[in-house]
Amino acid sequence: MAGTTELAWFKSSHSGTQGDSCVEVAVAGLAVHVRDSKDVTLPGLAVGRDGWGRFVSFVSQA
């Protein structure tokens, strides 16, 4: 995910204050970027906004 350092990353409001076991998300253009907050140097994932919306809808029903 080269070029993602300038994105505005955020964590879920459900994340603990310890900063562990969490993912960060940033929205840019038509994509939603996801990365491991424990090691932001690892490759991340980018998905389309529609796909992200379906994912969030699915997990919110669980």
Secondary structure, DSSP 8 states (H G I E B T S, - for coil): -TT-TTS--EE-TTS-TT--S-EEEEEETTEEEEEETT-TTS--EEEEHHHHHHHHHHHHT-
